[in-house]
């Protein structure tokens, strides 16, 4: 049985990687300027500095690579949140972590516009960290049920969103760029953005691998995990740090792209991962797929113009969230107890 599950995992992993390669190629091909597969290959192998080479190397290639990084980051952070809270409705967005990062970035963009993207990333870390710590502490101190933790997170999200929108409302002259950023998008991607979040992504992956066995043990409950010798507090702390690093760095660069962290873990739960390590690998792969696909759809909606990718993920995610919440309430998966 284990060999069958392992074979399924390997099969789905390779299928996902192949899908990433295909979607990456399709995403690069779509745009206002016509570019074919031959031009892409020529640009990679023999860069000549032509207009098409510049479009590929400075616009479309950074964009798809950023999609892969951010899609994987949001999906993995969603998986960790759902495992930590044992709540299938949890995600960095639903629990207010993304809103904390968003508020911090908006404050920097409005009141400190001369600061660069590195300051935005640090500000996002601070905002997400404060909210993540608050939700983590209040959930443990009050011993809240999964449903109540979700409601606390949604309340925090709404409160922080109202503050963010108020800042934008009273500073309209400074927020023209913010409106598009708030929807969430990767249209402005540059290699400097990729290099800015790549170290945090690598660090997060290393930390996730280190706690993967402990995360499996936590599924059995805190008391069982403690009896088996696990340092539950340390595992939860490291896991929360990983969520903050992944979600806040993504928000700082691409804005609050919604629901990738909610949807992807539910998709991979059907794909045969037998433990947390396999699930987080599949989450990273299929999270990248989901954001690449959403980016392609956003380009095609008003072709040759495009819509922010956040509009696509928000629509898909909202429908999925309603379906999932209804399903969980019917079977009692999210209860008051």
Protein Blocks (a to p, Z undefined) as FASTA:
>chain_A
ZZmmmmmmmmmmmmmmmmmmmmmmmmmmgcfbdcdfklmmmmmmmcghiaklmmmmmmmm
mmmmmmmmmmmmmmmmmmmmmmmnopakbcfklnommmmmmmmmmmmmmmmmmbcfklmm
mmmmmmmmmmmmmmmmmmmmnopafklmmmmmmmmmmmmmmmmmmmmmmmmmlmmmmmmm
mnopaklgcfklmmmmmmmmmmmmmmmmmmmmmmmmmmnojklmmmnopafklmmmmmmm
mmmmmmmmmmmmnopaehklmmmmmmmmmnopabfklmmmmmmmmmmmmmmmmmmmmmmm
mocbdcdfklmmmmmmmmmmmmmmmmmmmnopacfZZ
